[in-house]
Amino acid sequence: MEVNFLGREDGLGNRLLEITFLEYLADKNNIKINYYWNNNPTRPDRNYPILINSKNVQIINDPNANSNF
């Protein structure tokens, strides 16, 4: 099973918390999650590069992504 998750756009700490929680869920339920890193183009102070990796959560920088979770 694969799940798409659109990440929050309001801060780096929130994104890290989401990814940590999703990694836990993915590991427990044996699923893969696509996490869409949400950089808001209207808020340059909330744009961050992707500098982390995750085992079960693929982190994707796609501003036009759709999620199902």
PANU-68819 format. One record per residue: residue number from 1; residue in one letter; chain; x, y, z of N, C-alpha, C in turn. Coordinates in nm, 4 decimals, always signed. Example, Ala and Ser with C-alpha at 12.3 -4.5 7.8 and 13.67 -1.06 7.14 Angstrom:
# PANU-68819
ATOM    i  aa  ch        nx        ny        nz       cax       cay       caz        cx        cy        cz
ATOM    1   a   A   +1.3190   -0.5690   +0.7800   +1.2300   -0.4500   +0.7800   +1.3200   -0.3300   +0.7800
ATOM    2   s   A   +1.2850   -0.2250   +0.7080   +1.3670   -0.1060   +0.7140   +1.2900   +0.0030   +0.7870
//
This chain:
# PANU-68819
ATOM    i  aa  ch        nx        ny        nz       cax       cay       caz        cx        cy        cz
ATOM    1   m   A   +0.0846   -0.1178   +0.0000   +0.0000   +0.0000   +0.0000   +0.0889   +0.1238   +0.0000
ATOM    2   e   A   +0.0448   +0.2249   -0.0731   +0.1185   +0.3502   -0.0799   +0.0234   +0.4661   -0.0500
ATOM    3   v   A   +0.0692   +0.5583   +0.0330   -0.0116   +0.6720   +0.0757   +0.0606   +0.8006   +0.0384
ATOM    4   n   A   -0.0136   +0.8991   -0.0086   +0.0410   +1.0317   -0.0369   -0.0030   +1.1273   +0.0730
ATOM    5   f   A   +0.0926   +1.2033   +0.1254   +0.0654   +1.2958   +0.2350   +0.1224   +1.4319   +0.2011
ATOM    6   l   A   +0.0376   +1.5330   +0.1989   +0.0815   +1.6700   +0.1729   +0.1218   +1.7345   +0.3048
ATOM    7   g   A   +0.2494   +1.7688   +0.3166   +0.3015   +1.8227   +0.4413   +0.2562   +1.9642   +0.4698
ATOM    8   r   A   +0.2700   +2.0021   +0.5948   +0.2354   +2.1378   +0.6361   +0.3342   +2.2363   +0.5770
ATOM    9   e   A   +0.2890   +2.3586   +0.5623   +0.3745   +2.4610   +0.5035   +0.4212   +2.5655   +0.6027
ATOM   10   d   A   +0.3891   +2.5489   +0.7303   +0.4088   +2.6593   +0.8236   +0.5305   +2.6508   +0.9132
ATOM   11   g   A   +0.6213   +2.5606   +0.8889   +0.7411   +2.5615   +0.9715   +0.8192   +2.4322   +0.9634
ATOM   12   l   A   +0.9471   +2.4402   +0.9854   +1.0344   +2.3244   +0.9750   +1.0065   +2.2218   +1.0841
ATOM   13   g   A   +0.9844   +2.2669   +1.2070   +0.9570   +2.1742   +1.3168   +0.8315   +2.0917   +1.2942
ATOM   14   n   A   +0.7281   +2.1542   +1.2394   +0.6048   +2.0819   +1.2099   +0.6283   +1.9734   +1.1060
ATOM   15   r   A   +0.7091   +2.0020   +1.0073   +0.7386   +1.9043   +0.9025   +0.8163   +1.7859   +0.9588
ATOM   16   l   A   +0.9143   +1.8158   +1.0433   +0.9925   +1.7073   +1.1028   +0.9064   +1.6195   +1.1921
ATOM   17   l   A   +0.8170   +1.6798   +1.2659   +0.7251   +1.6036   +1.3499   +0.6349   +1.5142   +1.2645
ATOM   18   e   A   +0.5818   +1.5688   +1.1560   +0.4970   +1.4895   +1.0667   +0.5735   +1.3709   +1.0091
ATOM   19   i   A   +0.6934   +1.3946   +0.9615   +0.7726   +1.2872   +0.9008   +0.8063   +1.1797   +1.0032
ATOM   20   t   A   +0.8399   +1.2197   +1.1245   +0.8692   +1.1231   +1.2306   +0.7474   +1.0370   +1.2608
ATOM   21   f   A   +0.6317   +1.0990   +1.2729   +0.5083   +1.0254   +1.3005   +0.4722   +0.9343   +1.1834
ATOM   22   l   A   +0.4849   +0.9836   +1.0606   +0.4541   +0.9016   +0.9433   +0.5498   +0.7838   +0.9305
ATOM   23   e   A   +0.6757   +0.8036   +0.9652   +0.7729   +0.6937   +0.9630   +0.7310   +0.5845   +1.0609
ATOM   24   y   A   +0.6866   +0.6239   +1.1790   +0.6378   +0.5281   +1.2782   +0.5181   +0.4496   +1.2231
ATOM   25   l   A   +0.4201   +0.5223   +1.1660   +0.3014   +0.4558   +1.1110   +0.3371   +0.3622   +0.9957
ATOM   26   a   A   +0.4255   +0.4076   +0.9093   +0.4655   +0.3260   +0.7950   +0.5345   +0.1981   +0.8404
ATOM   27   d   A   +0.6204   +0.2088   +0.9391   +0.6905   +0.0916   +0.9907   +0.5945   -0.0062   +1.0582
ATOM   28   k   A   +0.5032   +0.0447   +1.1387   +0.4069   -0.0407   +1.2097   +0.3109   -0.1119   +1.1151
ATOM   29   n   A   +0.2740   -0.0456   +1.0043   +0.1721   -0.0983   +0.9141   +0.2274   -0.1499   +0.7820
ATOM   30   n   A   +0.3600   -0.1523   +0.7703   +0.4263   -0.2041   +0.6510   +0.3752   -0.1365   +0.5235
ATOM   31   i   A   +0.3778   -0.0035   +0.5224   +0.3341   +0.0730   +0.4060   +0.4429   +0.1725   +0.3667
ATOM   32   k   A   +0.4310   +0.2256   +0.2478   +0.5197   +0.3311   +0.1999   +0.4396   +0.4600   +0.1930
ATOM   33   i   A   +0.5022   +0.5697   +0.2302   +0.4355   +0.6999   +0.2293   +0.5181   +0.7977   +0.1467
ATOM   34   n   A   +0.4497   +0.8672   +0.0574   +0.5095   +0.9770   -0.0173   +0.4725   +1.1057   +0.0558
ATOM   35   y   A   +0.5726   +1.1731   +0.1078   +0.5516   +1.2978   +0.1807   +0.5880   +1.4121   +0.0882
ATOM   36   y   A   +0.4913   +1.4958   +0.0558   +0.5153   +1.6093   -0.0318   +0.5541   +1.7310   +0.0509
ATOM   37   w   A   +0.6807   +1.7675   +0.0408   +0.7395   +1.8796   +0.1125   +0.6768   +2.0069   +0.0588
ATOM   38   n   A   +0.6042   +2.0762   +0.1420   +0.5206   +2.1865   +0.0989   +0.5865   +2.3208   +0.1279
ATOM   39   n   A   +0.6609   +2.3726   +0.0310   +0.7171   +2.5074   +0.0423   +0.6180   +2.6051   -0.0182
ATOM   40   n   A   +0.5703   +2.6970   +0.0617   +0.4726   +2.7952   +0.0159   +0.5455   +2.9066   -0.0592
ATOM   41   p   A   +0.5175   +2.9226   -0.1895   +0.5893   +3.0254   -0.2660   +0.5583   +3.1690   -0.2228
ATOM   42   t   A   +0.4476   +3.1906   -0.1531   +0.4140   +3.3257   -0.1077   +0.4793   +3.3600   +0.0256
ATOM   43   r   A   +0.5448   +3.2609   +0.0892   +0.6127   +3.2831   +0.2173   +0.7584   +3.2397   +0.2077
ATOM   44   p   A   +0.8448   +3.3247   +0.1560   +0.9852   +3.2844   +0.1417   +1.0534   +3.2556   +0.2751
ATOM   45   d   A   +0.9990   +3.3065   +0.3838   +1.0568   +3.2774   +0.5154   +1.0206   +3.1373   +0.5631
ATOM   46   r   A   +0.9351   +3.0664   +0.4896   +0.8945   +2.9299   +0.5246   +0.9371   +2.8278   +0.4193
ATOM   47   n   A   +1.0377   +2.8613   +0.3403   +1.0901   +2.7698   +0.2393   +1.2191   +2.7069   +0.2897
ATOM   48   y   A   +1.2226   +2.5758   +0.2909   +1.3383   +2.5040   +0.3422   +1.3792   +2.3959   +0.2437
ATOM   49   p   A   +1.5086   +2.3742   +0.2269   +1.5532   +2.2633   +0.1425   +1.5318   +2.1308   +0.2156
ATOM   50   i   A   +1.5234   +2.0230   +0.1413   +1.5083   +1.8903   +0.2008   +1.6480   +1.8387   +0.2331
ATOM   51   l   A   +1.6764   +1.8241   +0.3614   +1.8087   +1.7799   +0.4055   +1.8016   +1.6522   +0.4895
ATOM   52   i   A   +1.6879   +1.5834   +0.4871   +1.6739   +1.4609   +0.5653   +1.6281   +1.3467   +0.4752
ATOM   53   n   A   +1.6496   +1.2243   +0.5224   +1.6032   +1.1033   +0.4549   +1.5232   +1.0210   +0.5535
ATOM   54   s   A   +1.4432   +0.9317   +0.4994   +1.3623   +0.8451   +0.5834   +1.3525   +0.7078   +0.5177
ATOM   55   k   A   +1.3416   +0.6052   +0.5977   +1.3382   +0.4683   +0.5458   +1.2093   +0.4376   +0.4702
ATOM   56   n   A   +1.0946   +0.4690   +0.5278   +0.9651   +0.4336   +0.4699   +0.8862   +0.5523   +0.4169
ATOM   57   v   A   +0.9409   +0.6715   +0.4347   +0.8733   +0.7920   +0.3885   +0.9622   +0.8571   +0.2834
ATOM   58   q   A   +0.9132   +0.8605   +0.1599   +0.9861   +0.9266   +0.0533   +0.9472   +1.0739   +0.0550
ATOM   59   i   A   +1.0452   +1.1607   +0.0689   +1.0206   +1.3042   +0.0791   +1.0395   +1.3656   -0.0590
ATOM   60   i   A   +0.9334   +1.4276   -0.1093   +0.9297   +1.4775   -0.2461   +0.9002   +1.6275   -0.2445
ATOM   61   n   A   +0.9761   +1.7026   -0.3217   +0.9513   +1.8460   -0.3341   +0.8687   +1.8686   -0.4604
ATOM   62   d   A   +0.7373   +1.8754   -0.4458   +0.6457   +1.8955   -0.5589   +0.5316   +1.9864   -0.5145
ATOM   63   p   A   +0.5351   +2.1133   -0.5514   +0.4320   +2.2078   -0.5043   +0.2935   +2.1821   -0.5620
ATOM   64   n   A   +0.2830   +2.1001   -0.6650   +0.1528   +2.0740   -0.7286   +0.0975   +1.9369   -0.6919
ATOM   65   a   A   +0.1472   +1.8777   -0.5859   +0.1074   +1.7425   -0.5487   -0.0318   +1.7364   -0.4891
ATOM   66   n   A   -0.0950   +1.6224   -0.5091   -0.2248   +1.5925   -0.4464   -0.2028   +1.4828   -0.3435
ATOM   67   s   A   -0.2766   +1.4905   -0.2362   -0.2615   +1.3888   -0.1320   -0.3882   +1.3106   -0.1144
ATOM   68   n   A   -0.3749   +1.1920   -0.0570   -0.4918   +1.1129   -0.0227   -0.4975   +1.0875   +0.1272
ATOM   69   f   A   -0.4178   +1.1631   +0.2025   -0.4152   +1.1474   +0.3474   -0.3997   +1.2841   +0.4092
//
